[in-house]
Amino acid sequence: MNLLLLILAPLVTAVAALLARSKWQVRWISFAGSVVQLILAFVLLFAFQNERGTGNATQMLFEQNYNIFPAWNINFHLGVDGISVAMILLTSFVVVAGVLVSWNIEKMTKEFYFLLTLLALGAYGFFISLDLFVLFFFLEIAVIPKYLLIGIWGSGKKEYSANKLALMLMGGSALVLVGILGLYFSSGHSFDLLSLSKMNIAKGTQSIIFPLLFVGFGVFTALFPFHTWVPDGHSSAPTAGSMFLAGISMKLGGYGCLRVATYLLPEGAKEYANIIIILASIAILYGAFATMMQKDLKYINAYSSISHCGFVLLGIGMLTKTAITGAVMQMVSHGLMTALFFAVIGMIYDRTHTRQVSEMSGLMRMMPFISTVFFIVGLCSLGLPGLSGFVAEMTIFMGSWENADMFHRIATIIACMSIVVTAVYILRAIGQVAMGPAKESFLQLTDAKWNERMAAAILVIGILAIGIIPGWLNELLKPASEVIMNKIGAK
């Protein structure tokens, strides 16, 4: 398969949306483009599995390499492994759902859909790039739309939130750039990820560069204590903006921590592993307890995202094949789950004009579909068996427990304890919002429209596909996890 199609599809969609003459055309062009991206993602999945099935054990498949800046040895080098394919699938699901949920956007419709599609383009490019300079370029493309989506279409303290998000992420990007340049100059002037992975970089150099890269990417994935942009950014963003922020953008950071920092600098990863585990454990518990104190549905999901992304970093820090596989599963699971959560919150807010849990009651009676989806995503968040959250978190716990020493066992137990806290705030929120007597002012509310039902169904299918039959995802990720573990040379 030609991976350039994954970049061309959103690019053509974005340009076509800007050239459209009516809002109706913009919506349908964006939807058609997102469906094409979803189809391409599945074509890639089947082509990838077919190549592996025929015995092709090459680390990266469908490679394309174009020399675009010979003086600096910068190449447009593309390729995918199982981890990349999983992240591309996640992105395509969230893009389709985000477009559908935004169907009624009236303010600057062209520009809104253009920015959503541009963000998708940055994510696809990031996940298929094998040149660190090009990877960084696509990372920055994915940052710009976030600022504008919040600043223009957001609500509440949108200017403050947009500026805070931009400054925090630009700070993280600066650390990533310094780390990438450090790799470039310490490796004989190479940005190529595969070439760098074959080099033996001095341990002292790794000790300096690894924290720059890991913290830089960690800012994107809510690494404690650089997580403060998450609640403000999510709460002020429009619904699709929140879906893209949590469902896609935060995964760029986790992918970078694993693919760039941990894979290329294994000695640095081993040196700082315990610190990563401590910070991840703090984020897991802090996020869970902070969520219990929230009264706003968006803040509930935002703080819970800090906790759930902590599991991703915990899995990476444990440095076992099972834990790393679980970390990627958690990225995919959380991307689907949190995108669905924000979509449902947006549907509820559009009808009730409030996000305060205390102001809602009995919505199941008027909005059975929305309330049912709210139940499903809530149960996924607390790790109910049969849903993706359970599979991902259990894989991380099992991989973490493989480390037999007391430190790793205690960290695993602490992470497990958060499940109880999660159950408390999730069940409390669901009970207050959906159950009980219906308020008189809510009796005339309507249930989900066709576009909202379709968006929710797409994400629910993804959650169930992982929760009920997780084997396909595990088989997709396992070879790539083995490559990383062989590089680390641990367990």
N, C-alpha and C positions, 0 to 999 in steps of 0.2 A: 504493500500500500504506500502511496505517496503522502508523506506526512505534511507536505506543504498545503494539502487540502484543508487541514485543520486550522491553518492560519488564513488561507484565502477565503474560506466560507464566512467567518465572522467579518472579515475585512470587506468583502463584497456586500454583505448584509448591512453593515454600518453605512457604507457609501450610498447604497440604494435607499436606505431609510432617510438620509439627508436630502436625497433628490426627489422623494415622494411629494405629491402635491396636496395630499389630504391626510388627516389624522387616521382615517380608516385605512388608507394605503400603508401608512407607517406601521400600524399595528400588525397587519397581515404580512407585510414584508419581514418584519422582525420575527413574527411567529414562524413563518416558513423557513427563515434562516436558522432559527433555533432547532427546528425539526431536522433540517439537513445536518446540523452539527451532531444531533443525537444519533442519526442514522450513521454518520461517519464514525462516531465513537463505537457503535456496535460492529460496524464493518472492521474496524481496527481490532476489536476484541476477538472476533472470529478468525481474522487473518493471523493474528498473533498466536492464538491457540492452535491453529492449523500448522503453523511453522514449527511450534514446539512439538506438536504431535508427530510430525515427520522426522523428528530427531535433530532439528536445528538448535544447538545449544549455545549459539553465539550470545554474548552478554547483552548486546543491544541489537534489536532487529529493525529493519527498514531504514538503515542509516543513509543519510544524504549529507554530503560535505562540500561546501562551496567556499573558496577562499575569497573573502570580501575585503580584507585589509592586510595584505602581505607584510607591510612594514612592521606591524605590531603582532603578526601571527594570529589574527582574529579570523575565525572561520564560522560560517553559518552551518554548524554541524548539528544534525538532528538525528534522533534515534529514540527507541522506547524499550523498556523492559516491563515486567509485570506491574511494578509500582507505578510507573508512568501511565500505563493503560488504565489502572484503577482510578487514578486521579483525573484522567481525561473523561472517563465515564461519569464520575461524580460531577465534574464541571458541566457536562452536557445536560444532565438531569436538572441541575439547579438553574441553568440558563433557560430551559423551556418553561419551568415552573415560574421563574421570575418574570418572564415576558407575559405569561398568562395572568398572573396576579396584578400586573400593572396595566391591565387592559383599559381601565377607566381614567388613566392619567390625562389631564387636559392641558396642564401648564407646560409649554415648550415641549410638546410631545416628541418632535423629531430629535431634539437634543437629548432628551431623556433616554430614548431607545438607542441612540448613537453611543452614549456613554456606557450603557449596560453592555452593548455588544463589544465596545472597545475593551471593557474589563475582561470579557470572555476571551477576546483575542490575546490579551496579555497573559492570561492563565494558561491557555493552550500552548502558547509559545514558550512559556516558562517550563512547563512539564515535559516538553520534547527537546529542549535545548541541551546539547552536550558541550557547548562552549560557554565558559563562565562569563565572558563579557556579554555575549548575546543573552544568556540567562538573566544577567543583571538588567539588561535593557528591557526585557519583557517584564521583569519585576516592577520596574518603574512605570511602564505603561499601565500596569494593573493598579498603581497607586493613584494616578491623576484623577480617574473618574470618581473615586471614592470621595475626594474632597468636594468636587462639584455636585455630586448627587446629594450629599448632606447639606452643603451650603445653599443650594438653590431649591431643592425639593423637600428638604427636611422640615422638622417641626421643633418646637421648644427652643432650647439654646443652640440653635443649629450653627450659628457662626462660631461660637466658642467650641462646639464639638468638632466641627470641620477643621478648625485651626489646630486643635489639640491632636486630632488624629493625624493630620498632615505632618506636624512637627515631630511627633513620636515616630511615625513610620519613616520619615526622612532621616531621623537620627539613626534608626536601625539600618536603613539603606547605606548611610555613610560608613557604618561599621562593616557592613558586608563588602562595600567597595574597597575599603582599606585591606580587609582580609584577602579579597581576590587579588589585589595588586601584590600583597605579600606572597601569595602562592606563585604569581606570575614571575616575580623577580627571584624567588628562591628556587625555581624549577627550571631555569634556563629559558625564560620567556615563553611560556606556554599557558594558554587558557583552556586547552582541551581537557575535558574531564577524564576521558579514558586514558590519555597519555599521563596525566597527573597521577592517576590511580596506580600506575605501574612504577612510579618513582619512589625512592626511599628518601623522604624529606627528613632532615635532621630532627631529632626529638625536641631539642631546644627551640627550633623554629616552629614546630607544631604547637608547643606550649604557649607561644605568643599568638599565633594566627588562629588557633582553634577557638579561644574565647571571643575573639572579634567576630568570627563567622557565626558561632552558635548564638551569641547574644544578639547579634544583628538580625539574624533570621528569627530568633526567639521573640523579639519585639512584635513581630507579625502574628505570632501564635500565642500571645498573652503570657509570655514567660514572666513569672513573678520576680521582681517587683515592677516590671515594665508593662503592666497590664492595664494601667489606668485609663487608656484611651478606649478600651472595649465598652464599658457601660455607657459612657457618654456618646460614643460614636453610634452604637446600635440604637440607643433610645431616640436619637434625633434623626436618624436616617429614614427615608421612605421605606415602605415594606420590602420592595425588591432590593433596595440598597442594603438593608439589613440581611436579607437572604444571601446576597452576594458576598457581603463582608464576612459573615460567619461561615457560610457554606463553602466559599471558594477562597477568599483572600487569606483567612487565617490558616488555610492549608498550605499556602505557598511557604509560610514560615516553617511549618513542620517538615515539609518536603525538603526545604533547604537545609535544615538542621541535620536531616538524615543523609541526603544525597551528597551534599557538599562538605559540611563540617565533619560529620562522623565518618563517612566513607573515605574521604581524601586524607584525613588526619587522624588515623586510628590511635596513635600513641597519645595525642592530645585528648581524644575521647576517653581513653582509659584513665588518664590523669585527672580529668575533671568530672568523671562519671558520678562520684559520690556527691559533688556539689549540685549537679543536675538533678539527682534523685531527691536531695533535700529541698531544692527550690520547687520541684514538681509536686512533692508531697505537701508542701505548704500551700501551693496553688490549689491543689485538690480539696484540702480541708477548708482553707480560707474561702474559696469560691462557693463551696457548699453552705457554710455557715452564713456568709454574706447574703446568699440567695434567700435564706430563711427570713431575713429582715426586710426584704423588699415587698412593696405593695403594688408596684407597677409591673404589668405582665412583661413588658419589654426588658425592664431591668432584671426581672427574674430569669429570663432566658439569657441575658447578657452575662450575668454573674455565674450562671450555671455553665456557660461556655468556658469561662476561665477554669472551672473545675474539670470539665470534660477534656479540655485541651491539655490540662495537667497530666492526664493519663497518657497522652501522646508522648510528652517529654519524659514521663516516667518509663515508658516502654523503651524509648531510645537509650535512656541512661542505664537501664539494666544490662544492656549489651549481651543479650542472648537472642538466638534466632527466633524463638517463639515470641519473645517480648517485642522484638522489632516488627515481626509480622502483625502482632496485635496492635502496635502503634499505628501502622498504616491502615489496618481495619478500622481503628478508632477514628482516624481522619475521615475515611469514607462514611462511616456510620454517623459521626457527628455532623458532617457536612449535610447529609440528607435530613437528619433529625432536626437540626437547628434551623435549616431553611424552611422546613415544614412548620416548625413552631412559630417562626416569625410570620409565615404566610397566614396561619390561623389567627394569630394575634391581630394582624392587619385586617382580616375579615371581620373579626369581632369589633374592632375599633371603628371600622367604617359604618357599622350599624348602631352601636351603642354610644359612640363618641366619647368613650372613656377606656382607659387601660388599667384603672384602679380596681383591684380584686374586690375590695370592700363594697364597691358600688354595683356589683353584678350579682345575679342570682337566677337560677332556674332557666338558663339559656337552652338547655336540652329540649325544652318544650317547643320553642319557636325555631330553633336552629339545630335539628337533629344531626344533619350531616356534619356541620362545622364542629359540633360538640363531640361527635364520635371520633372525628380526626384528632381533636384536642385530647381525648382520652388515649388514643393510640400513640401519639407523639409523646405524651406525658409518661406513659408506661414504658416506652422505648428509652426515655431519658433515665428512668430509675432502674433500667436493666432487666426488664421482664423477659424470661425465656421465650423464644420464638420471634423476638425482634432483634434488630442489628446491634443495639446497645449491649445486650447480654453477651453476644458472641465476641464482640471486640474487647470488652472489659475482662471477660473471663480468660481470653487468650493472653492479655497483658498480665493478669494475676498469675496464670500458670507459668508464663515465661519468667516472671519476676521471682517466683518461688524456686526456680531452678538454681538460683544463687543460694547456697546453703548457709552462708554466714549470718550472724545475728543482725547486722545493719540492714541488709537487703530484706530479711524476713520482717523486721519491724516496719520498714517503709511499705512493704506490701500490705501488712495488716492495717496500717494507717490509711492507705488508699482504699482498702475494703470497707473501712468504717464509714467512709463518705457515702456509701450506698444507703445506709440507714437515714442519714441526714437528707439525702436527695429524695428518698421516699416521703419524708415528712413534708417538705415544701411542695413537691409535685402533687401529692394526694390532697393536700390542703387547698392548693390553688384550683385543682380540677373540681373538688367538691363545692367550693364557694362559687365558682363561675357557672358550672353546668347544672348542679343539683339544687334542691330546695325549691321554695315557692318562687314563681316568676313575678318580677316587679311589673306593676301595671303599665309603666311607661315603655316596657319592652314587649308588650303583647302583640304589637303590630309589626314586629321585626320579621324580616324574610331570611330564608336560608341561602346557602351558597348558590351563585350563578354558575352557568355552564363552564366558564373559563376558570373559576375558582375550584370547581369540582375536578376538572381535568388536571389542574396544577397539583392539587392535593393527592389525587390518585397516582400520578407519576411518581411522586416522592414516597408515598406509602408502598408502592410496588417495589421500589428500591430497598426500602427498609425490610420488607418481608423477604425479598430475594436473598438478603444476607442472613436474616434471622432464622429462616426455615431451612435453607439449603446453603450453608456457608462454605461447603467444600470447594465450590468453584472459585471463590475468592481466595481461599487459602492456597489452592493449587496455583493460582495466578501469581500470588505474591511470594511463595516459598523459594523458588529459584533465585529471585533477586535478593531475598533476605540472606540466602546462603552465600551469595557473592560478597555481600557486605560483611558477613561474619568471617569469611575466609580472609578478607582484608584486615579485619580487626585482629584476627588470630587468637580469639578468645573462645572459651567454652564451645 
